[in-house]
């Protein structure tokens, strides 16, 4: 059972699509659970991994990354502000995405 976000780091950084899908479900459940720790020793690396998800050519992975980031923002609030520059380019690129599902979540 995960005690911090460090538990998910290796799977966030992976390029394996199947592992990313599995990690999305587990990570989303973890982040949404009240009282779960959002501590990560390598939070910059964790956020960069999620940025790679958002930039993925697989639109489902991109949506999953956006969903996780959205939940992190909800939980972290003002404390997430330091990580915005790391995600800004990826999110802006997705604003022009041709997939309706990605465009809808971005709006």
MOPAC internal coordinates of N, CA, C and O (Angstrom, degrees):
PM7 1SCF
backbone

  N    0.0000 0     0.00 0     0.00 0    0    0    0
  C    1.4451 1     0.00 0     0.00 0    1    0    0
  C    1.5258 1   109.50 1     0.00 0    2    1    0
  O    1.2310 1   120.45 1   -42.33 1    3    2    1
  N    1.3019 1   116.75 1   137.67 1    3    2    1
  C    1.4560 1   122.35 1  -177.38 1    5    3    2
  C    1.5303 1   111.12 1   -72.62 1    6    5    3
  O    1.2310 1   121.26 1   -42.63 1    7    6    5
  N    1.3266 1   115.20 1   137.37 1    7    6    5
  C    1.4566 1   120.31 1   175.68 1    9    7    6
  C    1.5174 1   111.14 1  -109.96 1   10    9    7
  O    1.2310 1   120.47 1   154.42 1   11   10    9
  N    1.3462 1   116.71 1   -25.58 1   11   10    9
  C    1.4671 1   122.21 1   176.61 1   13   11   10
  C    1.5279 1   108.15 1  -143.62 1   14   13   11
  O    1.2310 1   121.01 1    -4.46 1   15   14   13
  N    1.3129 1   115.67 1   175.54 1   15   14   13
  C    1.4654 1   120.38 1   177.70 1   17   15   14
  C    1.5255 1   112.08 1   -68.83 1   18   17   15
  O    1.2310 1   120.48 1   162.24 1   19   18   17
  N    1.3366 1   116.68 1   -17.76 1   19   18   17
  C    1.4698 1   120.34 1   177.79 1   21   19   18
  C    1.5258 1   111.54 1   -56.39 1   22   21   19
  O    1.2310 1   120.57 1   147.89 1   23   22   21
  N    1.3152 1   116.52 1   -32.11 1   23   22   21
  C    1.4661 1   122.55 1   179.17 1   25   23   22
  C    1.5301 1   111.39 1   -56.81 1   26   25   23
  O    1.2310 1   120.11 1   147.85 1   27   26   25
  N    1.3314 1   117.40 1   -32.15 1   27   26   25
  C    1.4601 1   122.65 1  -175.36 1   29   27   26
  C    1.5308 1   113.64 1   -95.91 1   30   29   27
  O    1.2310 1   119.94 1   170.97 1   31   30   29
  N    1.3222 1   117.72 1    -9.03 1   31   30   29
  C    1.4574 1   121.79 1  -170.65 1   33   31   30
  C    1.5291 1   113.75 1   -54.48 1   34   33   31
  O    1.2310 1   119.59 1   130.24 1   35   34   33
  N    1.3099 1   118.39 1   -49.76 1   35   34   33
  C    1.4721 1   121.09 1  -177.41 1   37   35   34
  C    1.5309 1   110.84 1   -59.48 1   38   37   35
  O    1.2310 1   120.35 1   140.31 1   39   38   37
  N    1.3230 1   116.94 1   -39.69 1   39   38   37
  C    1.4655 1   119.96 1  -179.54 1   41   39   38
  C    1.5219 1   112.51 1   -75.42 1   42   41   39
  O    1.2310 1   120.03 1   151.82 1   43   42   41
  N    1.3195 1   117.54 1   -28.18 1   43   42   41
  C    1.4656 1   120.37 1   175.14 1   45   43   42
  C    1.5264 1   109.59 1   -68.86 1   46   45   43
  O    1.2310 1   120.68 1   144.69 1   47   46   45
  N    1.3154 1   116.31 1   -35.31 1   47   46   45
  C    1.4695 1   120.66 1  -177.19 1   49   47   46
  C    1.5285 1   113.65 1   -83.48 1   50   49   47
  O    1.2310 1   119.67 1   169.01 1   51   50   49
  N    1.3155 1   118.24 1   -10.99 1   51   50   49
  C    1.4543 1   121.27 1  -176.84 1   53   51   50
  C    1.5274 1   111.86 1   -69.24 1   54   53   51
  O    1.2310 1   121.17 1   -23.13 1   55   54   53
  N    1.3209 1   115.37 1   156.87 1   55   54   53
  C    1.4634 1   121.40 1   173.89 1   57   55   54
  C    1.5324 1   111.08 1   -98.83 1   58   57   55
  O    1.2310 1   120.63 1   174.94 1   59   58   57
  N    1.3104 1   116.40 1    -5.06 1   59   58   57
  C    1.4613 1   122.80 1  -178.18 1   61   59   58
  C    1.5309 1   109.98 1   -72.02 1   62   61   59
  O    1.2310 1   120.60 1   -66.00 1   63   62   61
  N    1.3273 1   116.45 1   114.00 1   63   62   61
  C    1.4603 1   122.22 1  -175.97 1   65   63   62
  C    1.5190 1   111.74 1   -60.69 1   66   65   63
  O    1.2310 1   119.97 1   137.00 1   67   66   65
  N    1.3028 1   117.65 1   -43.00 1   67   66   65
  C    1.4672 1   120.82 1  -179.06 1   69   67   66
  C    1.5258 1   111.11 1   -61.62 1   70   69   67
  O    1.2310 1   120.55 1   135.95 1   71   70   69
  N    1.3177 1   116.56 1   -44.05 1   71   70   69
  C    1.4724 1   120.10 1   178.76 1   73   71   70
  C    1.5193 1   111.07 1   -65.92 1   74   73   71
  O    1.2310 1   120.33 1   145.01 1   75   74   73
  N    1.3326 1   116.97 1   -34.99 1   75   74   73
  C    1.4613 1   119.87 1   177.26 1   77   75   74
  C    1.5298 1   110.48 1   -63.86 1   78   77   75
  O    1.2310 1   120.00 1   137.38 1   79   78   77
  N    1.3319 1   117.60 1   -42.62 1   79   78   77
  C    1.4629 1   120.67 1   178.21 1   81   79   78
  C    1.5236 1   111.17 1   -62.05 1   82   81   79
  O    1.2310 1   120.45 1   135.41 1   83   82   81
  N    1.3194 1   116.75 1   -44.59 1   83   82   81
  C    1.4623 1   120.63 1   179.28 1   85   83   82
  C    1.5247 1   111.07 1   -64.28 1   86   85   83
  O    1.2310 1   120.87 1   138.42 1   87   86   85
  N    1.3162 1   115.94 1   -41.58 1   87   86   85
  C    1.4585 1   121.21 1  -179.35 1   89   87   86
  C    1.5200 1   110.92 1   -65.40 1   90   89   87
  O    1.2310 1   120.47 1   142.86 1   91   90   89
  N    1.3189 1   116.70 1   -37.14 1   91   90   89
  C    1.4737 1   120.42 1   179.31 1   93   91   90
  C    1.5182 1   111.09 1   -54.46 1   94   93   91
  O    1.2310 1   120.25 1   129.66 1   95   94   93
  N    1.3069 1   117.12 1   -50.34 1   95   94   93
  C    1.4687 1   121.14 1  -177.97 1   97   95   94
  C    1.5309 1   111.04 1   -61.40 1   98   97   95
  O    1.2310 1   120.77 1   130.29 1   99   98   97
  N    1.3232 1   116.13 1   -49.71 1   99   98   97
  C    1.4589 1   120.75 1  -178.09 1  101   99   98
  C    1.5284 1   111.58 1   -64.26 1  102  101   99
  O    1.2310 1   120.93 1   135.48 1  103  102  101
  N    1.3182 1   115.82 1   -44.52 1  103  102  101
  C    1.4564 1   121.05 1  -177.63 1  105  103  102
  C    1.5237 1   111.25 1   -66.71 1  106  105  103
  O    1.2310 1   120.20 1   138.56 1  107  106  105
  N    1.3028 1   117.23 1   -41.44 1  107  106  105
  C    1.4612 1   121.01 1   178.43 1  109  107  106
  C    1.5293 1   110.51 1   -62.22 1  110  109  107
  O    1.2310 1   120.53 1   134.71 1  111  110  109
  N    1.3236 1   116.59 1   -45.29 1  111  110  109
  C    1.4712 1   120.32 1   177.13 1  113  111  110
  C    1.5268 1   110.67 1   -59.54 1  114  113  111
  O    1.2310 1   120.87 1   137.34 1  115  114  113
  N    1.3274 1   115.94 1   -42.66 1  115  114  113
  C    1.4617 1   120.87 1  -178.96 1  117  115  114
  C    1.5297 1   111.24 1   -63.88 1  118  117  115
  O    1.2310 1   120.22 1   131.61 1  119  118  117
  N    1.3287 1   117.19 1   -48.39 1  119  118  117
  C    1.4658 1   121.27 1  -177.18 1  121  119  118
  C    1.5297 1   110.98 1   -64.36 1  122  121  119
  O    1.2310 1   120.21 1   142.99 1  123  122  121
  N    1.3187 1   117.20 1   -37.01 1  123  122  121
  C    1.4553 1   121.01 1  -176.81 1  125  123  122
  C    1.5282 1   112.93 1   -78.71 1  126  125  123
  O    1.2310 1   120.11 1   167.14 1  127  126  125
  N    1.3103 1   117.39 1   -12.86 1  127  126  125
  C    1.4679 1   121.65 1   179.99 1  129  127  126
  C    1.5292 1   109.28 1   -75.27 1  130  129  127
  O    1.2310 1   120.51 1   -55.70 1  131  130  129
  N    1.3183 1   116.64 1   124.30 1  131  130  129
  C    1.4622 1   121.13 1   177.35 1  133  131  130
  C    1.5226 1   110.17 1   -59.75 1  134  133  131
  O    1.2310 1   121.04 1   -44.11 1  135  134  133
  N    1.3035 1   115.61 1   135.89 1  135  134  133
  C    1.4464 1   120.40 1   177.33 1  137  135  134
  C    1.5166 1   115.21 1    86.76 1  138  137  135
  O    1.2310 1   119.78 1   174.17 1  139  138  137
  N    1.3380 1   118.02 1    -5.83 1  139  138  137
  C    1.4655 1   118.82 1   178.41 1  141  139  138
  C    1.5262 1   109.25 1   -71.62 1  142  141  139
  O    1.2310 1   121.01 1   -38.76 1  143  142  141
  N    1.3136 1   115.67 1   141.24 1  143  142  141
  C    1.4583 1   121.42 1  -178.27 1  145  143  142
  C    1.5281 1   110.98 1   -75.62 1  146  145  143
  O    1.2310 1   120.82 1   -46.87 1  147  146  145
  N    1.3143 1   116.04 1   133.13 1  147  146  145
  C    1.4612 1   120.64 1   176.06 1  149  147  146
  C    1.5252 1   110.95 1  -101.66 1  150  149  147
  O    1.2310 1   120.90 1  -162.07 1  151  150  149
  N    1.3010 1   115.88 1    17.93 1  151  150  149
  C    1.4673 1   120.97 1   177.87 1  153  151  150
  C    1.5243 1   109.33 1   -74.71 1  154  153  151
  O    1.2310 1   121.39 1   -40.30 1  155  154  153
  N    1.3276 1   114.94 1   139.70 1  155  154  153
  C    1.4593 1   121.93 1   172.95 1  157  155  154
  C    1.5206 1   107.48 1  -148.25 1  158  157  155
  O    1.2310 1   120.74 1   -54.24 1  159  158  157
  N    1.3281 1   116.20 1   125.76 1  159  158  157
  C    1.4624 1   119.81 1  -179.31 1  161  159  158
  C    1.5172 1   111.64 1   -60.75 1  162  161  159
  O    1.2310 1   120.40 1   147.26 1  163  162  161
  N    1.3060 1   116.84 1   -32.74 1  163  162  161
  C    1.4647 1   122.78 1  -179.13 1  165  163  162
  C    1.5328 1   109.91 1  -115.02 1  166  165  163
  O    1.2310 1   120.50 1  -125.29 1  167  166  165
  N    1.3368 1   116.64 1    54.71 1  167  166  165
  C    1.4583 1   120.20 1  -175.25 1  169  167  166
  C    1.5308 1   111.97 1   -60.58 1  170  169  167
  O    1.2310 1   119.50 1   143.66 1  171  170  169
  N    1.3152 1   118.57 1   -36.34 1  171  170  169
  C    1.4651 1   120.03 1   177.48 1  173  171  170
  C    1.5277 1   110.83 1   -61.08 1  174  173  171
  O    1.2310 1   120.91 1   136.42 1  175  174  173
  N    1.3127 1   115.86 1   -43.58 1  175  174  173
  C    1.4629 1   121.08 1   178.70 1  177  175  174
  C    1.5334 1   110.60 1   -66.26 1  178  177  175
  O    1.2310 1   120.31 1   141.32 1  179  178  177
  N    1.3128 1   117.01 1   -38.68 1  179  178  177
  C    1.4620 1   122.56 1   177.96 1  181  179  178
  C    1.5286 1   109.94 1   -61.65 1  182  181  179
  O    1.2310 1   120.28 1   133.30 1  183  182  181
  N    1.3206 1   117.08 1   -46.70 1  183  182  181
  C    1.4687 1   122.00 1   179.77 1  185  183  182
  C    1.5232 1   110.27 1   -66.03 1  186  185  183
  O    1.2310 1   119.80 1   140.39 1  187  186  185
  N    1.3258 1   117.98 1   -39.61 1  187  186  185
  C    1.4676 1   120.69 1   176.80 1  189  187  186
  C    1.5255 1   111.17 1   -63.11 1  190  189  187
  O    1.2310 1   120.48 1   143.85 1  191  190  189
  N    1.3260 1   116.69 1   -36.15 1  191  190  189
  C    1.4610 1   120.60 1   175.39 1  193  191  190
  C    1.5157 1   111.25 1   -63.23 1  194  193  191
  O    1.2310 1   120.00 1   137.20 1  195  194  193
  N    1.3262 1   117.60 1   -42.80 1  195  194  193
  C    1.4614 1   121.19 1   177.58 1  197  195  194
  C    1.5311 1   110.91 1   -66.72 1  198  197  195
  O    1.2310 1   120.62 1   146.65 1  199  198  197
  N    1.3202 1   116.43 1   -33.35 1  199  198  197
  C    1.4638 1   120.45 1   175.99 1  201  199  198
  C    1.5307 1   110.25 1   -62.66 1  202  201  199
  O    1.2310 1   120.74 1   141.76 1  203  202  201
  N    1.3296 1   116.18 1   -38.24 1  203  202  201
  C    1.4639 1   120.49 1   176.62 1  205  203  202
  C    1.5247 1   110.55 1   -65.34 1  206  205  203
  O    1.2310 1   119.89 1   143.79 1  207  206  205
  N    1.3284 1   117.81 1   -36.21 1  207  206  205
  C    1.4705 1   120.87 1   175.53 1  209  207  206
  C    1.5245 1   109.25 1   -61.30 1  210  209  207
  O    1.2310 1   120.58 1   132.91 1  211  210  209
  N    1.3183 1   116.49 1   -47.09 1  211  210  209
  C    1.4714 1   120.97 1  -177.99 1  213  211  210
  C    1.5215 1   110.54 1   -62.20 1  214  213  211
  O    1.2310 1   119.96 1   144.42 1  215  214  213
  N    1.3166 1   117.68 1   -35.58 1  215  214  213
  C    1.4642 1   122.33 1  -179.11 1  217  215  214
  C    1.5198 1   113.09 1   -82.95 1  218  217  215
  O    1.2310 1   119.99 1   176.25 1  219  218  217
  N    1.3054 1   117.63 1    -3.75 1  219  218  217
  C    1.4636 1   122.11 1  -175.72 1  221  219  218
  C    1.5287 1   111.89 1   -59.06 1  222  221  219
  O    1.2310 1   121.08 1   -34.13 1  223  222  221
  N    1.3155 1   115.54 1   145.87 1  223  222  221
  C    1.4678 1   120.67 1   176.10 1  225  223  222
  C    1.5239 1   111.14 1   -73.67 1  226  225  223
  O    1.2310 1   119.95 1   163.88 1  227  226  225
  N    1.3244 1   117.71 1   -16.12 1  227  226  225
  C    1.4601 1   122.55 1   175.72 1  229  227  226
  C    1.5241 1   107.49 1   -84.81 1  230  229  227
  O    1.2310 1   120.23 1   -69.05 1  231  230  229
  N    1.3288 1   117.17 1   110.95 1  231  230  229
  C    1.4633 1   119.56 1  -173.38 1  233  231  230
  C    1.5240 1   112.89 1   -63.44 1  234  233  231
  O    1.2310 1   119.66 1   152.25 1  235  234  233
  N    1.3238 1   118.25 1   -27.75 1  235  234  233
  C    1.4653 1   119.88 1   178.49 1  237  235  234
  C    1.5318 1   110.81 1   -69.22 1  238  237  235
  O    1.2310 1   120.55 1   139.98 1  239  238  237
  N    1.3111 1   116.55 1   -40.02 1  239  238  237
  C    1.4683 1   120.45 1   175.69 1  241  239  238
  C    1.5234 1   109.17 1   -64.07 1  242  241  239
  O    1.2310 1   120.55 1   138.26 1  243  242  241
  N    1.3114 1   116.56 1   -41.74 1  243  242  241
  C    1.4565 1   120.98 1   178.14 1  245  243  242
  C    1.5298 1   111.41 1   -59.49 1  246  245  243
  O    1.2310 1   120.65 1   133.68 1  247  246  245
  N    1.3293 1   116.37 1   -46.32 1  247  246  245
  C    1.4669 1   120.66 1   177.33 1  249  247  246
  C    1.5244 1   111.44 1   -61.05 1  250  249  247
  O    1.2310 1   120.80 1   137.87 1  251  250  249
  N    1.3199 1   116.07 1   -42.13 1  251  250  249
  C    1.4640 1   120.32 1   178.93 1  253  251  250
  C    1.5311 1   110.96 1   -61.34 1  254  253  251
  O    1.2310 1   120.75 1   137.25 1  255  254  253
  N    1.3236 1   116.17 1   -42.75 1  255  254  253
  C    1.4573 1   120.48 1   178.10 1  257  255  254
  C    1.5209 1   111.82 1   -62.33 1  258  257  255
  O    1.2310 1   120.71 1   137.07 1  259  258  257
  N    1.3238 1   116.26 1   -42.93 1  259  258  257
  C    1.4630 1   120.26 1   177.80 1  261  259  258
  C    1.5270 1   111.68 1   -63.34 1  262  261  259
  O    1.2310 1   120.87 1   140.90 1  263  262  261
  N    1.3212 1   115.93 1   -39.10 1  263  262  261
  C    1.4647 1   120.18 1   179.84 1  265  263  262
  C    1.5264 1   111.31 1   -65.62 1  266  265  263
  O    1.2310 1   120.52 1   137.46 1  267  266  265
  N    1.3228 1   116.61 1   -42.54 1  267  266  265
  C    1.4671 1   120.31 1   179.30 1  269  267  266
  C    1.5203 1   110.58 1   -65.07 1  270  269  267
  O    1.2310 1   120.76 1   135.21 1  271  270  269
  N    1.3314 1   116.16 1   -44.79 1  271  270  269
  C    1.4685 1   119.88 1   179.44 1  273  271  270
  C    1.5280 1   110.27 1   -61.77 1  274  273  271
  O    1.2310 1   120.37 1   138.92 1  275  274  273
  N    1.3121 1   116.90 1   -41.08 1  275  274  273
  C    1.4635 1   120.61 1   178.42 1  277  275  274
  C    1.5268 1   111.15 1   -59.76 1  278  277  275
  O    1.2310 1   120.48 1   136.80 1  279  278  277
  N    1.3224 1   116.70 1   -43.20 1  279  278  277
  C    1.4706 1   120.81 1   178.35 1  281  279  278
  C    1.5255 1   111.48 1   -66.43 1  282  281  279
  O    1.2310 1   120.63 1   140.80 1  283  282  281
  N    1.3359 1   116.40 1   -39.20 1  283  282  281
  C    1.4616 1   119.44 1   177.15 1  285  283  282
  C    1.5253 1   110.82 1   -62.61 1  286  285  283
  O    1.2310 1   120.37 1   138.49 1  287  286  285
  N    1.3174 1   116.90 1   -41.51 1  287  286  285
  C    1.4645 1   120.68 1   178.55 1  289  287  286
  C    1.5223 1   110.13 1   -62.20 1  290  289  287
  O    1.2310 1   120.57 1   135.96 1  291  290  289
  N    1.3241 1   116.51 1   -44.04 1  291  290  289
  C    1.4680 1   120.19 1   178.42 1  293  291  290
  C    1.5246 1   111.47 1   -59.23 1  294  293  291
  O    1.2310 1   120.54 1   136.96 1  295  294  293
  N    1.3266 1   116.57 1   -43.04 1  295  294  293
  C    1.4744 1   120.14 1  -177.34 1  297  295  294
  C    1.5290 1   112.79 1   -76.76 1  298  297  295
  O    1.2310 1   120.51 1   140.12 1  299  298  297
  N    1.3309 1   116.62 1   -39.88 1  299  298  297
  C    1.4570 1   119.74 1  -174.08 1  301  299  298
  C    1.5282 1   112.81 1   -86.10 1  302  301  299
  O    1.2310 1   120.68 1   154.24 1  303  302  301
  N    1.3088 1   116.30 1   -25.76 1  303  302  301
  C    1.4629 1   119.96 1   179.95 1  305  303  302
  C    1.5165 1   112.27 1    58.35 1  306  305  303
  O    1.2310 1   121.31 1    50.48 1  307  306  305
  N    1.3097 1   115.09 1  -129.52 1  307  306  305
  C    1.4643 1   121.98 1  -176.68 1  309  307  306
  C    1.5299 1   112.16 1   -58.94 1  310  309  307
  O    1.2310 1   119.79 1   149.48 1  311  310  309
  N    1.3030 1   118.00 1   -30.52 1  311  310  309
  C    1.4668 1   121.57 1  -178.30 1  313  311  310
  C    1.5281 1   112.76 1   -66.63 1  314  313  311
  O    1.2310 1   120.16 1   163.44 1  315  314  313
  N    1.3226 1   117.30 1   -16.56 1  315  314  313
  C    1.4635 1   120.11 1   179.12 1  317  315  314
  C    1.5258 1   111.92 1   -78.31 1  318  317  315
  O    1.2310 1   120.64 1   163.10 1  319  318  317
  N    1.3120 1   116.38 1   -16.90 1  319  318  317
  C    1.4608 1   122.22 1  -174.05 1  321  319  318
  C    1.5322 1   113.13 1   -52.45 1  322  321  319
  O    1.2310 1   119.57 1   145.31 1  323  322  321
  N    1.2964 1   118.43 1   -34.69 1  323  322  321
  C    1.4664 1   122.03 1  -178.71 1  325  323  322
  C    1.5275 1   112.69 1   -64.45 1  326  325  323
  O    1.2310 1   120.17 1   158.81 1  327  326  325
  N    1.3358 1   117.28 1   -21.19 1  327  326  325
  C    1.4670 1   121.38 1  -175.52 1  329  327  326
  C    1.5303 1   113.19 1   -98.52 1  330  329  327
  O    1.2310 1   120.21 1   175.69 1  331  330  329
  N    1.3020 1   117.20 1    -4.31 1  331  330  329
  C    1.4691 1   120.96 1  -178.72 1  333  331  330
  C    1.5298 1   112.53 1   -58.20 1  334  333  331
  O    1.2310 1   119.05 1   135.01 1  335  334  333
  N    1.3383 1   119.42 1   -44.99 1  335  334  333
  C    1.4717 1   118.20 1   179.71 1  337  335  334
  C    1.5336 1   113.77 1   -58.19 1  338  337  335
  O    1.2310 1   120.20 1   148.17 1  339  338  337
  N    1.3186 1   117.23 1   -31.83 1  339  338  337
  C    1.4708 1   121.01 1   179.75 1  341  339  338
  C    1.5227 1   112.22 1   -67.77 1  342  341  339
  O    1.2310 1   120.37 1   153.47 1  343  342  341
  N    1.3218 1   116.91 1   -26.53 1  343  342  341
  C    1.4649 1   121.56 1  -175.22 1  345  343  342
  C    1.5206 1   113.54 1  -104.25 1  346  345  343
  O    1.2310 1   119.99 1   164.93 1  347  346  345
  N    1.3143 1   117.62 1   -15.07 1  347  346  345
  C    1.4535 1   121.79 1  -170.16 1  349  347  346
  C    1.5265 1   113.85 1   -56.79 1  350  349  347
  O    1.2310 1   119.93 1   132.34 1  351  350  349
  N    1.3166 1   117.73 1   -47.66 1  351  350  349
  C    1.4687 1   121.29 1  -177.72 1  353  351  350
  C    1.5292 1   110.88 1   -63.04 1  354  353  351
  O    1.2310 1   120.79 1   135.59 1  355  354  353
  N    1.3279 1   116.09 1   -44.41 1  355  354  353
  C    1.4711 1   119.90 1  -179.75 1  357  355  354
  C    1.5206 1   111.52 1   -62.58 1  358  357  355
  O    1.2310 1   120.62 1   136.87 1  359  358  357
  N    1.3152 1   116.42 1   -43.13 1  359  358  357
  C    1.4589 1   120.73 1  -178.67 1  361  359  358
  C    1.5307 1   110.40 1   -68.02 1  362  361  359
  O    1.2310 1   119.99 1   138.22 1  363  362  361
  N    1.3089 1   117.62 1   -41.78 1  363  362  361
  C    1.4699 1   120.77 1   178.54 1  365  363  362
  C    1.5258 1   110.59 1   -62.66 1  366  365  363
  O    1.2310 1   120.15 1   138.81 1  367  366  365
  N    1.3247 1   117.31 1   -41.19 1  367  366  365
  C    1.4625 1   120.65 1   177.27 1  369  367  366
  C    1.5228 1   111.35 1   -59.81 1  370  369  367
  O    1.2310 1   120.35 1   143.19 1  371  370  369
  N    1.3133 1   116.94 1   -36.81 1  371  370  369
  C    1.4668 1   121.20 1  -179.31 1  373  371  370
  C    1.5211 1   112.54 1   -72.41 1  374  373  371
  O    1.2310 1   119.69 1   159.65 1  375  374  373
  N    1.3186 1   118.19 1   -20.35 1  375  374  373
  C    1.4668 1   120.56 1   178.71 1  377  375  374
  C    1.5257 1   111.52 1   -59.98 1  378  377  375
  O    1.2310 1   120.62 1   149.19 1  379  378  377
  N    1.3174 1   116.42 1   -30.81 1  379  378  377
  C    1.4569 1   120.86 1   179.84 1  381  379  378
  C    1.5116 1   113.59 1   -96.99 1  382  381  379
  O    1.2310 1   119.79 1  -165.26 1  383  382  381
  N    1.3114 1   118.01 1    14.74 1  383  382  381
  C    1.4604 1   121.88 1  -177.14 1  385  383  382
  C    1.5172 1   111.02 1   -64.46 1  386  385  383
  O    1.2310 1   120.80 1   -42.32 1  387  386  385
  N    1.3213 1   116.07 1   137.68 1  387  386  385
  C    1.4554 1   122.06 1  -179.03 1  389  387  386
  C    1.5207 1   114.53 1   -76.30 1  390  389  387
  O    1.2310 1   119.93 1   161.85 1  391  390  389
  N    1.3156 1   117.74 1   -18.15 1  391  390  389
  C    1.4682 1   121.05 1   179.01 1  393  391  390
  C    1.5249 1   109.13 1   -74.13 1  394  393  391
  O    1.2310 1   120.34 1   -51.33 1  395  394  393
  N    1.3201 1   116.96 1   128.67 1  395  394  393
  C    1.4617 1   121.44 1  -179.40 1  397  395  394
  C    1.5254 1   112.20 1   -59.40 1  398  397  395
  O    1.2310 1   120.72 1   140.05 1  399  398  397
  N    1.3473 1   116.23 1   -39.95 1  399  398  397
  C    1.4641 1   119.61 1  -177.40 1  401  399  398
  C    1.5272 1   111.13 1   -62.26 1  402  401  399
  O    1.2310 1   120.18 1   138.84 1  403  402  401
  N    1.3267 1   117.26 1   -41.16 1  403  402  401
  C    1.4532 1   121.38 1  -178.99 1  405  403  402
  C    1.5240 1   109.25 1   -71.20 1  406  405  403
  O    1.2310 1   120.29 1   135.84 1  407  406  405
  N    1.3242 1   117.05 1   -44.16 1  407  406  405
  C    1.4573 1   121.01 1   178.18 1  409  407  406
  C    1.5137 1   112.19 1   -59.15 1  410  409  407
  O    1.2310 1   120.25 1   139.46 1  411  410  409
  N    1.3205 1   117.14 1   -40.54 1  411  410  409
  C    1.4670 1   121.23 1  -179.55 1  413  411  410
  C    1.5200 1   112.06 1   -65.71 1  414  413  411
  O    1.2310 1   120.31 1   137.82 1  415  414  413
  N    1.3145 1   117.02 1   -42.18 1  415  414  413
  C    1.4724 1   119.21 1  -179.59 1  417  415  414
  C    1.5229 1   110.34 1   -70.16 1  418  417  415
  O    1.2310 1   119.84 1   150.89 1  419  418  417
  N    1.3108 1   117.92 1   -29.11 1  419  418  417
  C    1.4608 1   121.08 1  -179.38 1  421  419  418
  C    1.5329 1   111.36 1   -74.31 1  422  421  419
  O    1.2310 1   120.47 1   155.56 1  423  422  421
  N    1.2991 1   116.71 1   -24.44 1  423  422  421
  C    1.4635 1   119.93 1  -179.38 1  425  423  422
  C    1.4875 1   108.35 1   -87.27 1  426  425  423
  O    1.2310 1   120.10 1   180.00 1  427  426  425

